[in-house]
């Protein structure tokens, strides 16, 4: 039976230039496209580790003729425009998106998320190619509610903290809080894309992810990433659990977050890809407002889930508090809450997330334990080098 879009029209196979295909989101999106659609993917990235099972060995899968890997650094490679010209759609996932880098590497962060994205937008606009650009929920910055007195009942009013694509202001901290370099760069590229759409007819969709988590997210320091690296919260906590260390709670873990399962979120992206008439010109929040917890509550839940999937009891001291300065360095700041309003994506694409926080953590930590537990045991058992 032919696949149809939300309006009942047959879905025509297209060619997709996916920039950042080798990352966390890109690898899951490539899997989805290969296993469930007839589309072709030109996979652009510097690394292919997370999609190697899709691209090697060629010929062993029915989709092997529909995915090509192009090892390109988009900062300085003239081949990028050619790939965009060959495609019907460009999906841009490339970014530095690790909070530990925002205030320690602000120049790289700004270049990666704004300067390096400029040619992608330019090539799509000049060649009349559709663009799906990945932004971030961090463009909203702080909520209005966080500026109210701590005992104000208005803090409980959703009007002061639920984030709406077409209404909520973007409130960042002062310039010296360089952590906001990421959000600011992302906001500026959003404004450029929107302006290209308004003035030059660029067909675009902007995605604002709200904490997408799942297997293959980031890296485990010292195993498949640098020993001194600091990944995002899920991988940080996973690393602590695998090493049987206390989970470090930055500033007490009081920040509140919503988390959505990567497989749910990829369903939303596929709807955007295959329903351009409904998705073009829109900015979409993609998150799960039902999965809101404080970072402390997340740590407690992950500790319980990991104990279940590993069969190991929790350590005597499951968590410890650390300051943001100690953990991230000077210039760190953060938003208080990030709860997405889902009205627009529900209206346009009929999408709602399905997976509970417990279930997505169980799936993810099962993967983490299976993938990393033995490697970490071996790393820990090696005798320390002597001088």
N, C-alpha and C positions, 0 to 999 in steps of 0.2 A: 504494500500500500504506500502511495506517495506521501511524503512528509509535507505538511502544510503549515503556514504561519498562523498567527492568532486571528487573522481575518479570513482564513480558509483558502488562501492562495498557495499554489505549489511553491515549494522552496527550491530555488535554482542554485546549484553548486557554485561557489565563488572561491577565489584565491585570496587568502588572508596573509598579509605581512605582519608577523607578530614579533615586535621588538621587546626583548626581555623574555623570550620563550623558555629559557633555561632556568628561570627562577621558580619560586614557590607557586605563585598564581599561574604563571605561564605553563608550567609542567602539567598542572591539573586541567587547564583549559585545552592544551594539546591533546591530552588523553581523551577528554570529552569529545572534541572535534573528530578525532580519529575513530573512536569506537561507535559514535552515534550519528555522525553526519557524513555527507559526501564531499565536504569542503576540502580544499588543498591549503596547506600551511607552509609558508616560507618562514622558518624559525630562525630568528636573528638573535644572537647572544655571543658573549665571550666564552661562556661555559656551557657544556652540554650534559653535565653529570646527571641532572634530574630528569632528562628526557632521553638518555642514552638507550633505555629499553624500548623507545619508540623509533629511534633512527638507526640502531645497529642490532644485529646485522641486517643490512638492506636485503629485501626480498623474503624475509621470514614471516612478515605480517601481511595481511591483505591490504593494509593501508600504506605499505612502504613506498608506493609511488606517489602518495599524496602528502608526504612531509619531507622537506629538504632543510638541512641545517646549514646556516651560513654563519661562520665564525667572524663576526664583525664587531668592532668597537665603534659605536656610532659617533664618538667624539671626532674621529678623523678618518672616515672611510667613504670615498666617493661612490662606492657600490650601493649605498643605501637608497639613493634616489631611484636607481634602476629597479630595485626590488619593489619600491612603492609604486612605480609606474606599472610594473607587471601585475599588481594586485588590484582587487576591487575594494578592499578594506584594509586599513592599517590599524592594528591594536598596539598602542604604546604602553608598555608596562615598565620600561626602564626607569630606574630611580635609585638613589641612596635613600633608604627608608628605615634606618635603624636609629632610634633615639640617642643611643650612645655617641653617634657621629655628629648629631646636629650642632652641639655646642663645642665639640672638640675639633670638628672638621667643617666649619660653616662655609668656607670657600668651596670645598668639594660639593657640599650639599646644595648650595645655590647653583653652581655650574651644572651639576647632574640634573637637577629638577627644573631648571629654567633654561639656561644657555644651551645645554645639549638637546633639549626638546624643541628648540626653535626651528632647526632644519626640518624636523619631522612635520611640524605644522605647516611650514612653508611649502614643502614638497607636496603634501596632500592638497593644499589650497591651490597651488599653481597647476597641478595635474588633475584637478577635479576628482580627487579620491576621498572616499569617506574615512573618517577618523573616529575611533573609540579611544579616548585618552583616560588613563587612570590617574586620578588625583588622590585625595585623602580626606578623611573626616577632620583632620587637624586644621583644615582651612577655616573652620568655625572658631578655633581658638578657645577662649574661655566663655562660659555661659553668662548671660545677663544676671542670673540668679546668684552667682558667686560674689557679686559686688554688693548684694544686699546684706543687712545686718544678720549675723549668724542665727539670731532668734526670730527672724522675720518669717511669718507664715507664708509669705509669697515665695519663699524658696521651694515650697512644696507644690507650687502652681506650675503645671507643665508649660505654660506660656513663657516661663522664665528659664527653662532649661532644655526643652525638646527642640531639636535642630532641624530647621526647614530649609530646603534648597533655595527657595525663592523669597524667603523673608528674613532669616536669621543673619545678624551682622557677623563680621569676622573680627574678633577682638583678640589682639595679640599683646604680649607683654612688651616692656621697653626694649630698645635696641640692644642694650647690654646683655639682655637675656637671649643669648644667641641660639638657644634651643628653638626659637621661633623662625630661624632661617629657613627651615624646611617648609613650614606652613606658608610662609610669605612667598617663597619661590613657587610653590604649588598654586597659590592663589593668583599670582601674576600670570602664569601660563594659562590658567583657566580664563582669565580676562582676555588674553590674547586670542585664544581659540574662539571665545564668544564673539569677539570683535571681527575675526575673520569670517565667522558665520554671518554676522549682521551686514558687513560691508562687501564681502567678496563671495558670499554664497557657499562657504565651506559647510559640508554636511558633517556634523559632529555629534558625539555623545560623550558626556563627561561622567565618570564613575567616581563616587566618593565611598571607598570601603571603610567600614566600621569594624576594625579588628577581626579580620578573617583569620581563622586558625585551623590547623589540621596537619596531617603528615607532610613531611618534607619542608616544614617551615624553618627558615634560617639554617642554623648549623649548631652542632655541639662543640664548644671550644676544645681544642686539643685533639679532636677526633676527625671531624671533616671541616674544621675551620681553625683559625689561629687561636693559640692557647690564651692570648691576652684579649681576644675578641669578646665583645658584649652584645649578644643577639637580643631580640625582643623578648617580652616577658614570658611567653610560652616556652621558648627554647631555654631561657635562663633558668626558669623553674624546673624544666625537664632535666637540665644538666645537674642541678643540685640534687634532684631526686635520684637520678642514676648514680651519682657519686655518694649518695647517702649523707648529704650535707644539709644544714639548715637553709631554707629558702630566704633570700634577702629581700626585705620589704622596704622599699625606698620611702622615706618620710612616713613610716608606719603603715604604708599600703592603703591609705585612705582614699586615693583617687578612685572614682567609679567608672566602670567601663561596661560596654556590651560586647558580646562575642558571638560570631556567627560561623557556622561550619563551612569550610572551604567548598564542599560539594554542593551545599545549598546555594552559596554565592555564585558558583560557576553556572548553575542553572539560570540565574538572573542574567549573567553575561551572554549566555547562548541566546536567550530571548532578545537581548539587544542586537546581537549579530544578525539574527534571522527575521527581525521585525523593524527594519529601518524606518518605515513610515511612522511607526509609533515611538521610536527611540530618538530619531534625529532632532537636534535642537534642545534636548533635555539634559539636565543634570540629575543623576539618580543617587540618592542614599542607598547603600546596600549593607544592611546590618540586621540584627535581631534584637529589638527592644525588650523582648521577653527574657533575654539572657543577661540581665544587668547584675553585676556584683562589684564590690570593692576589690581592689587588688589583694587585700588580705583574705577576703572570702575566697577568691580564686585560688590562692596558695593553699588554704585549708582544704578546698575541694580537690585540688590536684593531689595533695598528700593522701587523701582517702582513696581516690581513684587509683593512684599508682600502687598503693598497698594492695589493692584488690587484684590488679592485673599482674603484678610481679610476685605476689605471694609473700612479700617481705614486710615485716612490721615497720611502722614509722620510726624515725630516729627520736631520741629522747627530747631534743629541742628542735621542733619542726621548722620554726621561723626565727629570724633575728631582724631587728630594725637597724637600718643604716640611713645616713643622711643622703640627700640627693647630691650634695657636693662630693661626698666620699665616693658615691657610686658612679656618678656621671661627670663630675668635675665642675669647674666654675661655669656660670652662665645657664644653669638648668632652670627650667620653669615648666609648668604643665597646666593642662586644663583640668577642671574639677569633675565634670560629667560629660559623657558623649552618648546621648540617646537620639537615634535617628527618627525623624518623622517619616512614615512609610507611605504617605498618601499618594505621591506622584508615581512611584514605581508600581504600586498596586493598581492605580487607575490605568496607567499606560500599558503595563505588561502583565498584570494579574499575578505578580509574584509575591509570595510570602515565604519566609524561612520556616523550616520544619523541625530541625534537630535541636533538642534540649541541650543545655550546657553540660549536664552530666554525661549524656550519650556522646557528644562530640569529644569530650575529654577522654572518655573511655576508649573510643576508637583511636584517638591520637596517641595516647600514652601506651596503648597496646603496641602500636607501630614503633614508638620510641624505644620501648623496652626490647622488642624483638630486634630492632636494627642496631641498637647501641650498647646494650647491657654487657655483652661479652667483650666488646672492644674496650669499654671503660674498665672492666675488671682487669684485662691484660695491661692496660696503661697504668693502672694503680699499682699492680703487682711488680712492675719493673723497678729495680733498685735505682735510687737517685744517683745521678752522675756525681762523681767526686772530683774535686779539683786536684 
